[in-house]
Amino acid sequence: MRDSVSKMQLSEARAKLTQLDKLLKPGETLQITKRGKAYARIELIGEMDGYDRILNSIESLPEPKEKLRAVAQNYKSILYGKQ
């Protein structure tokens, strides 16, 4: 099964060149077009580091059905007492 290919115009890709590592995930491909025709293809190779894997796993968690309540207290109120 082939990964999906994102498409972007050359002018847009030039403007976002420094952000391509954030736009693509490892193994994903970006096809750059010029005047509607395929011009270049960029594939992000490499692996995700542990930090990115953790962030992605947190983002993929389902939303809670009920409103969450805070369980931690402000550290200043613990150190200095309530004001």
Secondary structure, 3 states (H helix, E strand, C coil): CCCCEEEEEHHHHHHCHHHHHHHCCCCCEEEEEECCEEEEEEECCCCCCHHHHHHHHHHCCCCCCCCCCCCCCCHHHHHHCCC
